[in-house]
């Protein structure tokens, strides 16, 4: 009887751990896909990865909804060439994933080169089989 209980507990821990890693990998993949869509100006992918209720906050204080965010990525003067993250953490809260990271962003804009390092907080929500960005706030680092 003790062996059965221990076997059950062991299997439960393995399943829970594997499930936790699975959703984290899905969120990481969604973040990478969003970065690539921003660099390549891929409208269908931007639409797929962002919620209709998107609130996208820049480190400058500008806040955009989904329409403004997508429009600025596709036709704005800022063109991204590289977006990378370090120190990324991903926490689960039901159907939400809370992500924090330090992002290094390079590209060009109307006034010259873009080369910034900012902190980012993102909230992703599981919708069907997909993770969608619901909220993002960039902030200046000291």
MOCOR-V319277 format. One line per field, one symbol per residue. psi: psi as a letter, one per 20 degrees, with the letter a starting at -180 (. if undefined). A space follows every 50 residues. Layout:
BEGIN
psi = ???
END
This chain:
BEGIN
psi = gghggggggghgggggghgghghghggghggghgghhhgilnghhgghip qhjpoopriiippqagggggghghiripophpoqqrlpqpqpncjqpopp rppppqbqrhjbqpnqorqppqpqppociqpppgqpoqqqq.
END
